[in-house]
Amino acid sequence: MGLTIHYELRLPTSMAEDDVDDIVAALQAYARTLPFEHVSPVTSVSDQPLWDLPPSDRPLSDLPLDTSGADVWSSCLEGWAMLIAEPFDEDERGFTGDVTTARGFLVNPGEWCETATVGFLRCANTIGVPLGWYWQCSCKTQYASNISGAFFVACHTAVVALLDRAVRLGVDVTVEDETDYWEIRDEARLIRQVGSGNRLVERIAGPFVKVIGLEACDEAPIAGQRPFTRLETGEWEDED
């Protein structure tokens, strides 16, 4: 639970692999100019078995960022691609993806944020007709506000800036931003949204904390809020 930006990326079937690679490389280069905590190398799916994937609870910052770690990044990308490629229950997309065609990179917007991925894989409908290149991802940024409101804004707007660049490069981008920033581009509203989001999570989590104690909730992102107890009174505000 937490404010998240969801996005889908599409390129036409006619686009050659080399052109897709150029777009991914341009996006990765631009990502390195943004205030992301980490940006991985661009990789494509390898033959490395999935059991070599890092543990799901291992932070992105612990993974190698140089080219010697390309096999690790490739495995991470493969894991994401497998989630995208296979339809799930009540999935209305009506297509499947070819994991072997996946290429892309990963970014960590900042502390307390989820990892975001950017890439493409070929997809086809249920009878095998090609539908183009596709990717989707969701990146939760709400708990960057554990550091400060300004830090949350920096993390969230960096993800938006990367998606803006994708649009300028000709990518068909669909975004559902739970903070409404994608549509409104108002940082003051963004601050208010995360404050409201934190109070909502606290109202849900607060009763559990009172019963089992804050120490038992150390792994919950809301437990990192400064100070957690002020959320219950509705007094959350930005702290630099």
Secondary structure, 3 states (H helix, E strand, C coil): CCCEEEEEEEECCCCCHHHHHHHHHHHHHHHCCCCCCEECCCEECCCCCHHHCCCCCCCHHHCCCCHHHHHHHHHHHHHHHHHHHCCCCCCCCCEEECHHHCEEEEEECCCCCCCEEEEEEEEEECCCCEEEEEEEEEEECHHHHHCCHHHHHHHHHHHHHHHHHHHHCCCEEEEEECCCHHHHCCHHHHHHHHHHHHHHHHHHHHHHHHHHCHHHHCCCHHHHCCCHHHHHCCCCCCCC
